[in-house]
Amino acid sequence: FWLKKCRATLRPSIEARLAMTPRMQILVLFLPLVIGASAAHQDTRNVVNPIRRVVNLLQKMQSSVEAEGEKEKKLFEEFMCYCKTGTADLTQAITAAEEKIPQVESALAAAEAAKAQLEKDLEQHKKNVADAKKTIATATSLREKEASAFAKESSDLKTNIAALVKATAAIEAGTAGSFLQNAAATAALQRMTIDADMSSLDREMLTSFLSQGQGYAPQSGQIVGILKQMKDTMEATLADITAAEAEAIKNFNALMAAKKKEVEANTAAIESKLERVGQVGLDIVEMKEDLDDTAKTLAEDKKFLAELEKGCATKEAEWAERCKTRADEILAISETIKILNDDDALDLFKKTLPSPSFIQIQDRSRTLRHRALAVLQAARVSKNMPQPRLDFVALALRDQNTGTFDKVIGMIDEMVAILAEEQVADNDKKAYCEAELDKTEDSKKSLERKVDDLGAALEDTKGMIATLTEEIAALIDGIKALDKSVAEATDNRKAENAAYKELMAADTAAEQLLSMAANRLAKFYTPKLYVPPAKTELSADQRIAVSMGSEAEPTVPPMLAQVKQHDTAAVAPPPPPETWGAYKKKGEEHGGVVAMLNMLKADLEKEMQSASVEEKDAQAEYEKMMADSAEKRATDSQALADKESSKADLESQALKLKEEQTATMTEVLNTAETLKNLHIECDWLVSNFEVRKEARTGEMDALKKAKAVLSGADFSLIQTGRSNLRGA
């Protein structure tokens, strides 16, 4: 940027200064006129050689050329210093960029490879989580089936073993006949006989035993041996499947723990690598932008370095040419001065230039010169500003040895034409400058507004991204808090339900105990209200166990002690002594006790009813809370996914806005540079256009008036005088 600015500011000034040689060209243009005019004395009494004026002018020209050479040399040295500094800076910048690009490309490739590996790892972690969850579900289902199968098989084995124990005991006790009359026990043994792994002989013997009636009398202990062998086999099988079930439970618990740890580890890895993927993605975008900017800057620097080297080489060639031209010019002026200063030449000029007739003719044309000079002087005074063209004409008119005014008039015509051309050029240049300035300023304002709009849009997008980030974090925290609340609510519900069941069991037992106590009192005090206990119904297993003798039939414990009947045949004892009267029951006290028991039962019923209502309400609230929580979690999860997607879209949009803003800012800088160059080129012309136009118009009017004055002169006398002078 510094080099561009330096190039824009230094080049016009250097080229403008190096082109400041019109004065020398004008002086060379007038040199033949001055020499051809053979300047005469302004006063006939002045005997100084008129050629001295020409020599003095040539000496001034020589000094001016040499001074301009020194100035141009200084400017050339400054320009070459600029070339050297700019070339060194650009070369250093190009070298740094060329070294940086491979490093950035290597880092970019590494980052892209790392991102690809991270994405691959993420896919693998997600697959591992899915596989682990699938394994957990499969193992859980299999464990439930195995547990159900074990429960059924162990129950059957225990029942069969109990049946075998009863059958063996009955046969050994000699009560096989009554045992065989038990249809249920016989059917159970027949099923075992069919399913048991035994020899065909043993199966036939056992089947024959079970098909006999009460008349069967065992001749040997073979049946008992078979039954005991079956019992031992079943007990061994039961032990094996029990050990296998314990081992399966142990393996299942170990598998569940390992898979849960695997899920947790993979989930943590997914979260960590997702964050790393996002960060690496941002790094890749930044490195791509850096690489693109560096490549563009490198191309621009190389292009400008080539232009700079070309311009410096061109300027060196121009400087060598100018030095040669200036040396030739100084040599020509020096040789001309030497020619004019020669003694023989001075003697010749003294003999040829002074002439009375020429002085008389000069006196007659002096009036016209004065009139023309007065017109030019009036024009210069009225404008009150330097007008070199009028000065050149006035200088030519003041040379009284020019003879005719044809060359002056021709010079005036040329100057008028040049002034007209310059005015047309100024008009075109002014129109061009105004149009380009307006166009460039409008473009710059439009680009600046676009930059502001892009900046505002970028800030809004960043604000939205920040808001989404906060909302995403809040949603994640909310989901975690919701999961924690659900877990706590579930634990609380389990604890409340356990307390409710414990309360109901205790209250029910207490109520039954109070009812038993009241019923027991009623049996004594109010027999009509007494309710005998219901007969106990035996289950199928209990009936088999009772029939086989493994359990005693449950009986109702006697409420009163059995009193042994007295022997009426014994001798009557003497009458007892007098003790008390007839027994009176505690009826009133009984009523109070029963009332208190009823009150306690009522309190228990109220407590159980209240607990049931509270349990029902708590369960309903828990189910509603779980449903609401599940719905809220699903809604929050969907909102989280939507917001993450929106955040990704906004981040992509922010990157695009940043790139567009950078490109637009570059356009603004380029437009500002163009506008600055236009101001450098046009400001002076636009601000001084009217003044220049007015001055040029006045200058043209003055030149035309001077031409009109000079055109009225009669040159016939001058020509005649010259011919007479030559003849003399």
QUIMOKA-V856319 format. One record per residue. N is the residue number from 1. PSI is psi in whole degrees, 0 to 359 (999 if undefined). Layout:
n=<N	N>
psi=<PSI	PSI>
This chain:
n=<1	2	3	4	5	6	7	8	9	10	11	12	13	14	15	16	17	18	19	20	21	22	23	24	25	26	27	28	29	30	31	32	33	34	35	36	37	38	39	40	41	42	43	44	45	46	47	48	49	50	51	52	53	54	55	56	57	58	59	60	61	62	63	64	65	66	67	68	69	70	71	72	73	74	75	76	77	78	79	80	81	82	83	84	85	86	87	88	89	90	91	92	93	94	95	96	97	98	99	100	101	102	103	104	105	106	107	108	109	110	111	112	113	114	115	116	117	118	119	120	121	122	123	124	125	126	127	128	129	130	131	132	133	134	135	136	137	138	139	140	141	142	143	144	145	146	147	148	149	150	151	152	153	154	155	156	157	158	159	160	161	162	163	164	165	166	167	168	169	170	171	172	173	174	175	176	177	178	179	180	181	182	183	184	185	186	187	188	189	190	191	192	193	194	195	196	197	198	199	200	201	202	203	204	205	206	207	208	209	210	211	212	213	214	215	216	217	218	219	220	221	222	223	224	225	226	227	228	229	230	231	232	233	234	235	236	237	238	239	240	241	242	243	244	245	246	247	248	249	250	251	252	253	254	255	256	257	258	259	260	261	262	263	264	265	266	267	268	269	270	271	272	273	274	275	276	277	278	279	280	281	282	283	284	285	286	287	288	289	290	291	292	293	294	295	296	297	298	299	300	301	302	303	304	305	306	307	308	309	310	311	312	313	314	315	316	317	318	319	320	321	322	323	324	325	326	327	328	329	330	331	332	333	334	335	336	337	338	339	340	341	342	343	344	345	346	347	348	349	350	351	352	353	354	355	356	357	358	359	360	361	362	363	364	365	366	367	368	369	370	371	372	373	374	375	376	377	378	379	380	381	382	383	384	385	386	387	388	389	390	391	392	393	394	395	396	397	398	399	400	401	402	403	404	405	406	407	408	409	410	411	412	413	414	415	416	417	418	419	420	421	422	423	424	425	426	427	428	429	430	431	432	433	434	435	436	437	438	439	440	441	442	443	444	445	446	447	448	449	450	451	452	453	454	455	456	457	458	459	460	461	462	463	464	465	466	467	468	469	470	471	472	473	474	475	476	477	478	479	480	481	482	483	484	485	486	487	488	489	490	491	492	493	494	495	496	497	498	499	500	501	502	503	504	505	506	507	508	509	510	511	512	513	514	515	516	517	518	519	520	521	522	523	524	525	526	527	528	529	530	531	532	533	534	535	536	537	538	539	540	541	542	543	544	545	546	547	548	549	550	551	552	553	554	555	556	557	558	559	560	561	562	563	564	565	566	567	568	569	570	571	572	573	574	575	576	577	578	579	580	581	582	583	584	585	586	587	588	589	590	591	592	593	594	595	596	597	598	599	600	601	602	603	604	605	606	607	608	609	610	611	612	613	614	615	616	617	618	619	620	621	622	623	624	625	626	627	628	629	630	631	632	633	634	635	636	637	638	639	640	641	642	643	644	645	646	647	648	649	650	651	652	653	654	655	656	657	658	659	660	661	662	663	664	665	666	667	668	669	670	671	672	673	674	675	676	677	678	679	680	681	682	683	684	685	686	687	688	689	690	691	692	693	694	695	696	697	698	699	700	701	702	703	704	705	706	707	708	709	710	711	712	713	714	715	716	717	718	719	720	721	722	723	724	725	726	727	728>
psi=<320	320	321	316	318	318	320	329	324	320	311	318	320	313	324	318	323	342	9	71	17	328	319	318	321	320	320	324	320	353	313	323	318	316	319	336	338	68	133	176	138	335	132	342	346	117	11	139	123	341	344	326	321	319	317	318	319	321	320	319	317	316	319	316	317	319	316	324	319	317	314	326	318	316	320	320	319	318	318	326	318	317	315	312	313	319	317	314	315	319	318	317	319	316	315	319	319	327	327	322	312	324	316	320	319	314	322	316	319	319	318	320	319	319	316	318	319	316	321	317	320	315	318	318	317	319	320	318	314	317	319	317	321	318	319	315	316	315	321	314	316	320	320	318	316	318	319	317	320	317	317	314	317	322	317	317	317	318	316	319	317	320	319	321	315	318	317	317	320	317	318	330	355	17	36	327	311	328	320	342	344	105	321	315	318	317	320	317	325	319	317	323	321	318	340	151	100	171	158	328	315	321	318	319	316	323	320	322	314	338	353	163	212	344	0	134	114	135	338	177	22	319	316	319	318	314	318	322	318	318	315	319	316	322	320	317	318	318	320	313	330	315	320	321	318	318	320	319	317	314	321	315	319	318	317	317	316	317	323	318	321	317	315	317	316	324	316	320	322	313	316	316	332	316	318	324	317	315	318	323	316	319	320	316	315	319	323	317	317	318	317	315	318	319	317	315	320	315	316	318	318	318	314	325	318	317	320	315	320	315	319	319	318	318	323	317	318	320	319	318	318	320	318	316	317	319	319	321	315	320	317	316	318	316	324	316	320	319	314	333	358	142	318	320	320	320	320	317	324	327	329	321	311	132	128	320	322	324	322	316	322	323	323	326	353	325	316	320	315	320	315	318	324	319	314	320	319	319	320	320	320	326	336	44	155	135	88	327	316	325	320	317	316	321	319	322	329	343	104	2	21	343	245	167	16	317	322	317	319	320	321	316	318	318	320	316	317	319	319	317	319	322	318	317	319	320	312	317	320	315	317	314	314	316	314	321	313	314	314	319	318	317	317	316	318	317	321	319	321	319	316	316	317	321	316	317	321	317	318	318	317	319	319	321	316	318	315	322	314	317	320	315	319	319	317	314	320	319	317	316	321	315	319	318	320	317	316	319	321	316	317	319	319	317	318	318	320	318	322	314	319	318	314	319	316	316	320	316	319	320	318	320	319	321	319	318	315	320	322	320	322	328	330	314	321	81	331	331	358	137	113	153	144	149	136	125	128	144	172	318	319	322	319	316	320	319	327	355	5	338	154	146	128	138	160	124	140	137	333	150	145	128	125	133	136	148	114	348	349	165	135	135	172	158	143	161	159	130	288	175	200	146	132	124	151	69	314	315	322	317	319	318	315	320	317	320	319	321	319	319	320	318	319	318	318	317	317	322	316	318	321	316	315	320	318	314	318	319	320	315	321	314	319	318	319	318	314	320	318	317	316	321	318	317	315	321	318	318	321	315	317	316	322	320	316	321	318	318	318	322	319	319	321	320	317	318	320	316	316	322	318	315	319	321	323	318	321	316	317	319	320	321	316	318	320	316	321	319	319	321	328	336	315	320	315	318	331	14	309	320	315	319	315	317	319	321	315	321	319	319	317	318	319	319	318	320	318	321	314	330	341	1	149	116	6	322	323	316	318	316	320	321	320	322	317	324	322	999>
